[in-house]
Amino acid sequence: MDRLTQQLSGFSDLVREVWVTGVGGVDFGRALTALAIVLGFLILRGLFTRFVLGFLRRIAARTQTTMDDSLLGSLDGPIRLVPVILGLFIAIDYLAFEDRYAEIGAQVVRTLVVFDLFWGLYQITGPISTTFTRLEEILTKEMADWLIGFLHIAIVFIGAATILEVWGIKIGPILAGLGLFGVAVALGAQDLFKNLIGGILVIAEKRMRVGDWILVDGLVEGTVETIGFRSTLVRRFDKAPVYVPNAKLSDNAITNFSAMTHRRIKWMIGIEYSATIEQLRQIRDEIESHILGLDEFASPSEVATFVRIDRFSDSSIDILLYCFTKTTDWGEWLKIKEALAYRVKEIVEGAGTGFAFPSQSIYVEGIPGDAAEVFVPPATL
């Protein structure tokens, strides 16, 4: 019994020593208090977000510009982190760690401050990018997006370098080592840099923009969805995605159908050879009058417009119909072309003739003398 009593007493002393000594010279009572301080600031963060940010949002809503609303929305996360950093700073200061642990705690707080600052910078680049609207007329939206992308990369790189400096890690020797490593990588990544330069050239020359319908000779036809650093995503009309290296876009011919000012209709209308000259004139004149009288078609002063008797084909007299619509939208163009087809058929049939179709006639002038006689069956009685 005495032995057990001594063991329990020794265990009690051990617990008491650990409670008093704790970690880094801090007893557990102070540690619990510090934890309570951090939890208190977490609660304060919720109140701060609810009341202070809510008040700022109401003020921003009264202004005519939407820039301040966007900035507050993007800075919501970094602002919510501020009370947490403040609570952690007060808790560490209250714990009064020994020199070694106190320095580590201070470094953690500095790291969080740097992280929060650069996080805020990263977030506000989105709303600030809306101020590039005027630059889009010069640089295009895609080039502005690239600039924002490079800005994001620069902010992340500088932020990471600053955090390393906080912990006493010199960034200079690392960059020097990466420089030597980069030379070796560059030799094996020539295609990557070629595609990067190709993408810059495509955007700088304004060959295409996101949403354009393009045709790349021998590669793909579809709608541009994204222009990346290495490749461009083109969505084919069957909805299959095609990732085209930017170098291919800079080297190959690109037809940008979305850049059309008008959309063409070119038909060869075949009329029967039995049609008279008056009928041909009537058909030609009425088709031309119909096209010139509608606002959907561009005027001859803007684009070439022809309705002419073109040639004598094997089975028809061909009338060339060559005109342009003002709209470049494919659906609207198909609708206009359909209405024109109905009207052309009405005109041709109204002129008393018809459309020709491929045919071939065989003329027999006589039967050779040595040919077999034609059998005529006898008449029945």
C-alpha positions in Angstrom: 0.0 0.0 0.0 2.8 2.4 0.9 4.4 1.6 -2.5 1.3 2.5 -4.4 0.9 5.7 -2.4 4.4 6.7 -3.3 3.8 6.0 -7.0 0.6 8.1 -7.0 2.4 10.9 -5.3 5.2 10.8 -7.8 2.8 10.9 -10.7 1.0 13.8 -9.1 4.2 15.7 -8.9 5.0 14.9 -12.5 1.7 16.2 -13.7 2.1 19.4 -11.6 5.6 19.9 -13.0 4.4 19.5 -16.6 1.5 21.8 -15.9 3.8 24.5 -14.5 6.7 24.0 -16.9 4.6 23.4 -20.0 6.3 24.0 -23.4 9.0 26.6 -23.8 8.7 27.7 -20.2 5.0 28.4 -20.5 2.5 26.7 -18.2 -0.6 25.2 -19.5 -2.8 27.8 -17.8 -1.3 30.6 -19.8 -1.5 28.5 -22.9 -5.2 28.0 -22.4 -5.6 31.7 -21.8 -3.7 32.4 -25.1 -6.0 29.9 -26.9 -9.0 31.8 -25.5 -7.6 35.0 -26.8 -7.3 33.5 -30.3 -10.8 32.1 -30.1 -12.1 35.5 -29.0 -10.6 37.2 -32.0 -12.1 34.5 -34.3 -15.5 35.6 -32.9 -14.5 39.2 -33.3 -13.7 38.4 -37.0 -17.3 37.3 -37.5 -18.7 40.5 -35.9 -16.2 42.6 -37.8 -17.2 41.1 -41.1 -20.9 41.4 -40.2 -21.0 45.0 -39.0 -17.8 46.9 -40.3 -17.7 45.3 -43.8 -21.5 45.5 -44.0 -21.3 49.2 -43.3 -18.6 49.7 -45.9 -20.6 47.8 -48.5 -23.6 50.0 -47.9 -21.5 53.1 -48.4 -20.0 51.6 -51.6 -23.5 50.8 -52.9 -24.4 54.5 -52.8 -21.6 55.5 -55.1 -22.0 55.7 -58.9 -19.0 53.5 -59.7 -18.9 49.8 -59.1 -15.1 49.7 -58.6 -15.4 50.1 -54.8 -18.0 47.3 -54.6 -15.6 45.0 -56.5 -12.6 46.0 -54.4 -14.5 45.2 -51.1 -15.7 41.9 -52.5 -12.2 40.9 -53.6 -10.7 42.0 -50.2 -13.2 40.2 -48.1 -10.9 37.2 -47.4 -7.7 39.3 -46.6 -9.7 41.6 -44.4 -11.2 38.7 -42.5 -7.7 37.4 -41.8 -6.6 40.6 -40.1 -8.4 39.9 -36.7 -6.9 36.4 -36.7 -3.4 37.7 -37.1 -3.9 40.3 -34.5 -5.3 37.7 -32.0 -2.4 35.4 -32.7 0.1 38.3 -32.1 -1.5 39.2 -28.8 -1.6 35.5 -27.7 2.1 35.0 -28.5 3.0 38.2 -26.7 1.0 37.1 -23.7 2.7 33.7 -23.6 6.1 35.4 -23.2 8.0 32.5 -24.7 11.7 32.0 -24.2 14.0 33.7 -26.7 14.1 30.8 -29.2 10.3 30.2 -29.2 9.5 33.9 -29.1 11.5 34.4 -32.3 9.7 31.6 -34.0 6.3 33.1 -33.0 7.3 36.5 -34.2 8.4 34.9 -37.6 5.0 33.2 -37.9 3.2 36.5 -37.3 5.4 38.3 -39.9 4.8 35.5 -42.4 1.0 35.8 -42.0 1.2 39.6 -42.3 3.2 39.3 -45.6 0.9 36.6 -46.8 -2.2 38.7 -46.1 -0.7 41.8 -47.9 0.2 39.9 -51.0 -3.1 38.0 -50.9 -4.9 41.4 -51.0 -2.7 42.6 -53.9 -3.5 39.4 -55.8 -7.2 39.7 -55.2 -7.5 43.4 -56.3 -5.9 42.7 -59.6 -9.2 41.3 -60.8 -11.3 44.5 -60.2 -8.4 46.7 -61.3 -8.3 44.8 -64.6 -11.7 46.3 -65.4 -9.9 49.7 -65.8 -8.1 48.2 -68.8 -11.2 48.6 -70.9 -9.7 51.5 -72.9 -6.4 49.5 -73.3 -8.4 46.7 -74.9 -8.9 48.9 -78.0 -5.1 48.9 -78.4 -3.9 45.7 -76.7 -7.1 43.5 -77.2 -8.9 41.8 -74.3 -6.7 38.7 -74.7 -3.5 40.8 -74.3 -5.0 42.5 -71.2 -5.8 39.0 -69.8 -2.2 38.0 -70.4 -0.9 41.1 -68.6 -3.2 40.2 -65.6 -1.8 36.7 -65.7 1.8 37.9 -65.6 0.9 40.3 -62.8 -0.5 37.4 -60.8 2.6 35.4 -61.3 4.8 38.3 -60.3 2.8 38.9 -57.1 3.1 35.3 -56.2 6.8 35.2 -56.9 7.6 38.4 -55.0 5.4 37.3 -52.1 7.1 33.9 -51.8 10.5 35.6 -52.0 9.5 38.0 -49.2 8.4 35.1 -47.0 11.7 33.3 -47.6 13.5 36.5 -46.6 11.5 36.7 -43.4 12.7 33.3 -42.4 16.3 34.3 -43.3 16.5 32.4 -46.6 18.4 34.4 -49.1 16.7 34.5 -52.5 19.8 35.6 -54.4 21.8 32.3 -54.4 18.5 30.4 -55.2 18.0 32.6 -58.3 21.6 32.1 -59.3 21.2 28.3 -59.1 17.9 28.5 -61.0 19.7 30.5 -63.7 22.1 27.7 -64.4 19.3 25.2 -64.2 17.2 27.4 -66.5 19.8 27.3 -69.2 19.7 23.5 -69.2 15.9 23.5 -69.2 15.7 26.1 -72.0 17.7 23.9 -74.3 15.0 21.2 -73.8 12.0 23.5 -73.8 12.5 25.3 -77.1 9.0 24.3 -78.2 7.5 25.8 -75.0 9.2 29.2 -75.7 8.3 29.0 -79.4 4.6 28.5 -78.5 4.8 31.4 -75.9 6.2 33.7 -78.5 3.7 32.5 -81.1 0.8 33.3 -78.7 2.2 36.8 -78.1 2.4 37.3 -81.9 -1.2 36.0 -82.5 -2.6 38.4 -79.9 -0.4 41.4 -80.8 -1.4 41.0 -84.5 -5.1 40.7 -83.5 -5.5 37.6 -85.7 -8.4 36.4 -83.5 -10.2 36.9 -80.2 -12.1 34.7 -77.8 -15.4 33.8 -79.4 -14.2 34.2 -83.0 -15.0 31.5 -85.6 -11.8 30.6 -87.3 -10.4 28.1 -89.8 -6.7 27.1 -89.5 -5.6 25.5 -92.8 -5.1 21.8 -92.3 -5.7 21.9 -88.5 -9.1 22.8 -87.2 -12.2 24.9 -87.7 -14.3 26.1 -84.8 -14.8 28.8 -82.1 -11.9 30.1 -80.0 -12.5 29.6 -76.3 -9.2 30.4 -74.6 -5.8 31.7 -75.8 -3.3 30.3 -73.3 0.5 30.8 -72.8 1.3 27.5 -74.7 -1.8 26.6 -76.7 -5.2 27.8 -77.8 -8.4 26.0 -77.2 -10.6 25.8 -80.3 -14.1 24.2 -79.9 -15.1 22.4 -83.1 -18.8 22.6 -84.2 -19.3 19.0 -83.0 -18.3 20.4 -79.6 -15.0 18.5 -79.5 -12.1 20.6 -78.0 -8.9 21.0 -80.0 -5.8 22.3 -78.3 -3.7 24.0 -81.0 -0.1 25.0 -80.2 0.4 28.7 -80.5 3.3 28.2 -82.9 1.0 26.5 -85.4 -1.3 29.5 -85.2 1.5 32.0 -85.9 2.9 29.9 -88.8 -0.3 28.8 -90.5 -2.8 30.8 -92.4 -5.9 31.7 -90.3 -9.3 32.5 -91.8 -11.3 34.6 -89.2 -14.9 34.3 -90.3 -16.0 36.5 -87.4 -14.1 39.4 -88.9 -16.3 39.4 -92.0 -18.0 42.7 -92.8 -20.6 40.9 -94.9 -21.6 37.4 -95.8 -21.8 36.2 -99.4 -24.4 34.3 -101.3 -23.2 32.8 -104.6 -25.6 30.7 -106.7 -25.6 29.4 -110.2 -29.3 29.1 -111.2 -29.8 26.7 -114.1 -32.8 27.6 -116.5 -34.2 25.3 -119.1 -33.0 25.8 -122.7 -36.6 26.1 -123.8 -36.7 29.5 -122.0 -37.0 32.5 -124.4 -34.9 35.6 -124.2 -37.8 37.6 -122.8 -38.2 35.0 -120.0 -34.5 35.1 -119.2 -34.6 38.9 -119.0 -37.7 38.8 -116.8 -36.1 36.4 -114.4 -32.8 38.3 -114.2 -34.5 41.7 -113.7 -36.9 40.5 -111.0 -34.2 38.7 -109.0 -32.0 41.9 -109.2 -34.9 44.1 -108.2 -35.8 41.9 -105.3 -32.2 42.0 -103.9 -31.8 45.7 -104.4 -35.1 46.4 -102.7 -34.4 44.6 -99.4 -32.4 46.1 -96.5 -31.0 42.7 -95.6 -28.7 42.9 -98.6 -25.7 45.2 -98.9 -25.9 47.8 -101.7 -23.7 47.5 -104.8 -21.8 50.6 -103.7 -20.5 48.6 -100.7 -19.9 45.2 -102.2 -20.0 43.5 -105.6 -23.5 42.6 -106.6 -24.3 40.7 -109.8 -27.3 39.0 -111.4 -26.2 38.1 -114.9 -26.7 35.4 -117.6 -23.4 33.7 -117.1 -23.0 30.7 -119.5 -24.5 27.9 -121.6 -24.0 24.7 -119.7 -24.5 21.2 -120.9 -28.1 21.1 -119.7 -29.0 24.7 -118.7 -28.6 28.4 -119.3 -26.9 29.5 -116.1 -27.7 32.8 -114.3 -25.0 33.9 -111.8 -26.5 35.3 -108.5 -23.7 37.0 -106.5 -24.6 39.2 -103.5 -23.8 39.9 -99.8 -26.0 40.2 -96.7 -25.4 42.8 -94.1 -25.5 40.4 -91.3 -22.6 38.0 -90.6 -24.5 35.9 -88.1 -24.8 32.4 -89.5 -28.4 31.8 -88.4 -29.7 35.1 -89.7 -27.8 34.5 -93.0 -29.4 31.1 -93.4 -32.8 32.7 -92.8 -32.2 35.4 -95.4 -30.9 32.8 -97.9 -33.9 30.6 -97.4 -36.3 33.5 -98.1 -34.3 34.4 -101.2 -34.5 30.8 -102.5 -38.3 30.9 -102.1 -38.5 34.1 -104.1 -36.2 32.9 -106.9 -38.4 29.8 -107.4 -41.5 32.0 -107.5 -39.8 34.3 -110.1 -38.7 31.4 -112.3 -42.1 29.7 -112.2 -43.9 33.0 -112.7 -41.9 33.6 -115.9 -43.4 30.5 -117.4 -40.3 28.4 -117.4 -38.5 26.0 -115.0 -35.2 24.9 -113.5 -33.0 22.7 -115.6 -31.6 19.4 -114.4 -28.8 17.2 -115.9 -30.1 15.4 -118.9 -28.9 13.8 -122.1 -30.7 13.4 -125.5 -30.0 10.8 -128.2 -31.0 11.6 -131.8 -31.4 8.7 -134.3 -31.6 9.9 -137.9 -32.0 6.4 -139.6 -31.5 2.7 -139.3 -28.5 1.2 -141.2 -29.4 -0.9 -144.2 -28.0 -4.2 -142.8 -29.9 -3.8 -139.6 -32.4 -6.4 -138.6 -36.0 -5.7 -139.5 -38.4 -4.7 -136.8 -40.7 -7.6 -135.8 -44.4 -6.6 -136.1 -46.7 -9.2 -134.6 -49.7 -10.3 -136.7 -53.1 -8.8 -136.0 -55.5 -11.1 -134.2 -58.8 -12.0 -135.7 
